[in-house]
Amino acid sequence: MTDATTNASRADGKTPPTAGKKPTNWASEIWQLFLLVLAVLAVHSFVAKPFYIPSGSMLPTLLIGDRLIVSKFPYGFSYLSPSINILPEIPGRVLGSLPDRGDIAVIKSPRDKSDYIKRVIGLPGDTVQMKNGQLWLNGVAVPKVAVAPVEVLVSANSDCLGIDAQARTTGDAGKAICRYPTFRETLPGGRSYLTIDLAETPQDNTEPLIVPEGHLFLMGDNRDNSEDSRFDPALGGLGMLPIENLVGRAEFITFSLDGSTTLNPLSWFAAVRPSRHFINLNTQSE
């Protein structure tokens, strides 16, 4: 009976269905993919996202090629929080809180909404000034102590360029390095970190600047090579940053690459900086 039924169905030109195999439900597959993309965007927008360091403005704390995790929720959320800028400009923050002085924050430039990473120096109401390369906060000099120079090995993505060129030299191993004059600053509250001060520059002396309500004053740790709140946005700086432009807080370095990667997978391992992984950026002393 079975053979007769099979032969009959074949004679009709129909192929018997394969047992256990179901046709692909493309509508369901597309819906699942959409939900996955939505979940990734939600995490990037409201929980945490990866961040890549493209410049040397935060040397010596952050090197070009460092990969970070940035948490999105510590300061609350604004219209710039979503990873895709689709919201209209809305003042203020939801569940907002101010950063601590010394936090390393990822922000959106008021000029073009591109991502920057800087250190929070001044909070609303603070008076910030630079005098002969020393930071003054609310009329008091922030302690600045010279420490051993920081040495950064010259690599494909890290070289002493521009004003940093004077730091280029040869290290004890005979390799080219950038040897930076380094100083430790300690903010009120005890947050301590390293800065670079290479030479006398116009930004080493500023007028006293009062941080308005709803704004922040940020600076790069590489004081002679950072476009920050010391400069007006019209001149390429940040100016006083509206709190809406806060994106998140840098938490830790996951890993770092020296820029020498190629299409050869073996180069990926050789490019890893072995000493720069899982570094906490929120310790009292950096």
C-alpha positions as MATLAB code, in Angstrom:
seq = 'MTDATTNASRADGKTPPTAGKKPTNWASEIWQLFLLVLAVLAVHSFVAKPFYIPSGSMLPTLLIGDRLIVSKFPYGFSYLSPSINILPEIPGRVLGSLPDRGDIAVIKSPRDKSDYIKRVIGLPGDTVQMKNGQLWLNGVAVPKVAVAPVEVLVSANSDCLGIDAQARTTGDAGKAICRYPTFRETLPGGRSYLTIDLAETPQDNTEPLIVPEGHLFLMGDNRDNSEDSRFDPALGGLGMLPIENLVGRAEFITFSLDGSTTLNPLSWFAAVRPSRHFINLNTQSE';
ca = [
       0.000    0.000    0.000;
       2.779    2.417    0.885;
       4.741    1.708   -2.308;
       1.623    2.134   -4.395;
       0.840    5.515   -2.771;
       4.409    6.754   -3.284;
       4.480    5.729   -6.902;
       1.113    7.383   -7.478;
       2.282   10.669   -6.041;
       5.389   10.587   -8.199;
       3.307    9.880  -11.246;
       1.387   13.075  -10.518;
       4.668   15.025  -10.658;
       4.723   15.868   -6.946;
       7.660   15.269   -4.648;
       6.766   13.818   -1.263;
       7.642   16.209    1.586;
      10.833   15.415    3.487;
      10.062   14.265    7.001;
      11.050   16.715    9.777;
      12.014   19.647    7.505;
       9.954   22.833    7.657;
      10.072   25.732    5.188;
      11.975   28.857    6.368;
       9.729   31.509    7.837;
      11.477   34.604    6.463;
       9.123   37.020    8.210;
      10.043   35.469   11.555;
      13.787   35.530   10.722;
      13.658   39.234    9.797;
      11.693   40.008   12.966;
      14.281   38.218   15.123;
      17.094   40.143   13.414;
      15.241   43.413   13.999;
      14.851   42.611   17.711;
      18.559   41.786   17.955;
      19.551   45.108   16.366;
      17.119   46.907   18.657;
      18.626   45.214   21.726;
      22.180   46.159   20.680;
      21.151   49.788   20.123;
      19.402   49.858   23.496;
      22.533   48.595   25.275;
      24.741   51.086   23.375;
      22.357   53.929   24.118;
      21.486   53.359   27.767;
      23.932   50.891   29.348;
      27.448   50.878   27.892;
      29.345   51.044   24.622;
      32.911   50.552   23.385;
      35.044   53.581   22.583;
      38.292   53.977   20.637;
      40.954   56.610   21.440;
      41.865   58.357   18.166;
      44.140   61.167   19.419;
      46.794   61.985   22.001;
      44.864   64.699   23.854;
      44.522   62.509   26.965;
      48.145   61.366   27.150;
      49.616   59.947   29.311;
      46.401   58.476   30.774;
      45.061   57.242   27.439;
      47.098   56.201   24.396;
      46.013   56.271   20.785;
      44.656   52.794   20.095;
      43.229   52.187   23.585;
      39.821   50.522   23.593;
      37.503   51.520   26.433;
      34.145   50.648   27.897;
      32.015   53.743   28.488;
      28.994   53.448   30.789;
      25.993   55.513   29.695;
      23.877   55.663   32.871;
      25.996   57.321   35.651;
      25.061   60.864   34.543;
      21.539   60.115   33.365;
      20.303   60.529   29.808;
      19.770   63.348   27.337;
      18.637   63.713   23.739;
      22.226   62.853   22.727;
      22.317   59.544   24.630;
      20.973   57.302   21.832;
      23.685   55.874   19.602;
      21.743   57.207   16.619;
      21.060   60.933   16.859;
      17.373   60.982   16.015;
      15.888   63.040   18.858;
      15.219   66.794   18.694;
      17.322   69.072   20.890;
      15.816   68.928   24.388;
      17.362   70.738   27.386;
      18.283   68.911   30.593;
      18.806   65.272   31.494;
      16.552   62.478   32.688;
      17.713   60.886   35.979;
      20.649   63.301   35.659;
      23.528   63.706   38.088;
      26.728   65.727   37.844;
      30.088   64.040   37.276;
      32.747   64.087   39.958;
      35.754   66.305   39.406;
      38.387   64.171   37.746;
      36.004   61.837   35.908;
      37.016   60.956   32.362;
      33.919   61.666   30.282;
      32.926   61.032   26.699;
      31.006   64.018   25.378;
      29.484   65.384   22.189;
      31.140   68.485   20.804;
      28.775   71.497   20.812;
      30.212   72.369   17.403;
      29.520   69.254   15.336;
      28.256   66.595   17.788;
      31.369   64.454   17.246;
      32.667   62.384   20.178;
      35.414   63.776   22.421;
      36.955   62.376   25.581;
      38.202   64.754   28.290;
      38.586   65.057   32.037;
      35.976   66.921   34.091;
      37.697   69.797   35.908;
      35.060   72.392   36.763;
      31.460   71.967   37.959;
      28.691   74.606   37.855;
      29.720   77.634   39.909;
      33.440   76.801   39.905;
      35.988   79.372   38.785;
      38.702   77.831   36.603;
      41.935   79.506   35.542;
      45.352   78.552   34.190;
      48.371   80.518   35.470;
      51.766   79.741   33.965;
      50.676   76.180   33.217;
      49.197   75.517   36.654;
      45.506   74.869   37.189;
      43.674   77.090   39.676;
      40.244   76.109   40.978;
      38.114   78.571   42.934;
      41.115   80.774   43.599;
      43.324   77.951   44.916;
      46.230   76.404   43.020;
      45.690   72.710   42.305;
      48.809   70.854   43.532;
      51.117   70.024   40.625;
      54.177   67.868   41.344;
      56.801   66.806   38.819;
      57.221   63.020   38.538;
      59.320   60.724   36.368;
      58.769   61.331   32.627;
      56.335   59.001   30.901;
      57.823   57.099   27.958;
      55.618   55.939   25.094;
      57.116   53.642   22.472;
      56.814   55.115   18.979;
      54.536   52.901   16.896;
      52.354   53.030   13.812;
      49.656   55.046   15.583;
      51.704   56.770   18.290;
      54.423   59.226   17.359;
      55.548   62.589   18.690;
      53.963   64.973   16.214;
      53.247   68.696   16.238;
      54.157   70.287   19.535;
      54.910   66.806   20.925;
      57.849   66.482   18.493;
      60.238   67.900   21.094;
      59.576   64.798   23.241;
      60.940   62.385   20.616;
      64.166   60.631   21.571;
      65.793   57.200   21.739;
      65.155   54.930   24.702;
      67.594   52.695   26.565;
      66.704   49.776   24.284;
      67.659   51.815   21.221;
      64.049   52.247   20.089;
      62.356   55.558   19.311;
      60.194   56.818   22.171;
      58.234   59.879   23.195;
      59.557   60.985   26.590;
      57.030   63.390   28.091;
      57.623   65.791   31.019;
      54.982   64.571   33.454;
      53.244   66.077   36.463;
      50.761   64.767   38.999;
      47.737   66.924   39.755;
      45.465   66.355   42.738;
      41.989   67.887   42.679;
      39.911   68.825   45.721;
      38.435   65.584   46.981;
      41.662   63.658   46.369;
      41.344   62.586   42.715;
      44.893   62.381   41.350;
      46.137   61.829   37.788;
      49.091   62.487   35.489;
      49.354   65.367   33.027;
      51.848   66.390   30.354;
      53.267   69.922   30.129;
      55.755   70.279   27.295;
      56.233   73.990   26.808;
      54.865   77.479   27.350;
      51.749   77.895   25.220;
      48.978   80.516   25.070;
      46.572   78.148   26.842;
      48.909   78.049   29.858;
      47.416   81.406   30.903;
      43.697   82.162   30.835;
      41.301   84.610   32.412;
      39.251   83.331   35.368;
      36.298   81.477   33.858;
      33.135   80.876   35.884;
      31.300   77.679   34.940;
      27.623   78.566   34.332;
      24.759   76.563   35.766;
      24.062   73.508   33.628;
      27.586   73.441   32.176;
      30.966   71.805   32.769;
      34.618   72.714   32.211;
      36.755   69.916   30.731;
      40.432   69.593   29.844;
      42.719   67.034   28.249;
      45.592   65.622   30.293;
      47.992   66.524   27.458;
      47.689   70.194   28.329;
      49.601   71.585   25.340;
      47.817   69.419   22.770;
      44.109   69.367   23.623;
      41.128   71.244   22.205;
      39.021   71.666   25.323;
      37.063   74.166   27.417;
      39.935   76.649   27.353;
      39.014   77.338   23.716;
      35.829   78.741   22.236;
      33.877   76.298   20.012;
      34.248   78.822   17.168;
      38.023   78.305   17.445;
      37.814   74.510   17.482;
      37.454   74.023   21.228;
      34.643   72.917   23.520;
      33.957   76.034   25.536;
      31.680   75.576   28.527;
      30.010   72.253   27.827;
      26.218   71.974   28.291;
      25.371   69.004   30.520;
      23.135   67.694   27.709;
      26.335   66.909   25.796;
      27.549   64.390   28.365;
      27.514   60.899   26.826;
      29.000   58.690   29.523;
      31.855   57.867   31.885;
      34.970   55.997   30.806;
      35.223   52.935   33.052;
      38.197   50.822   32.018;
      40.585   50.007   29.183;
      39.801   46.600   27.693;
      42.873   46.362   25.441;
      45.144   48.508   23.268;
      46.642   48.192   19.774;
      49.736   49.995   18.499;
      48.374   50.456   14.972;
      50.545   47.846   13.255;
      47.722   45.453   12.370;
      47.396   44.221    8.795;
      45.125   41.737    7.035;
      47.361   38.989    8.385;
      45.682   37.695   11.591;
      49.097   37.040   13.144;
      49.742   40.788   13.176;
      46.731   41.292   15.423;
      48.464   39.554   18.301;
      51.768   41.349   17.715;
      49.990   44.731   17.787;
      48.527   44.234   21.278;
      50.166   46.343   24.000;
      50.558   43.692   26.727;
      50.546   46.097   29.684;
      47.318   47.892   28.747;
      44.317   45.709   29.488;
      41.529   45.927   32.064;
      42.862   49.183   33.560;
      40.330   50.852   35.859;
      39.977   54.560   35.008;
      38.017   55.483   38.122;
      40.612   54.875   40.816;
      41.505   57.686   43.190;
      45.012   57.816   41.739;
      45.641   57.155   38.046;
];
